[in-house]
Amino acid sequence: MRIFVYFLIVLLAIVHQDFWWWDTEKPLIGGVVPIGLAYHALVSLAAAIFWGLAAKYCWPHDLDDDDAITAGNEGAAS
């Protein structure tokens, strides 16, 4: 799963460069939002989801171990 998450992040970095809509004013999404702005809103939502996956599947598990943190601090307090 870790490699898949890394792949998604690289893919997101590539599709973020939307050079195909730089000079496009139309179509308007909902009659108001330019297509480039709507695209970047979707890319931002995808980035939030991908970074959530990265935190869930790629974060080192030993950093979240409260017992190891507590045991390490007991010697420093005395």
Residue pairs with C-beta under 8 A, 6 or more apart in sequence:
1 57
2 57
2 58
5 50
5 53
5 54
5 57
5 58
6 58
8 50
8 53
9 50
9 51
9 54
12 43
12 46
12 47
12 50
15 43
16 43
18 36
18 39
18 40
18 43
21 35
21 36
21 39
22 36
24 34
24 35
24 36
25 34
26 34
26 35
27 35
28 34
28 35
29 35
29 38
33 41
62 68
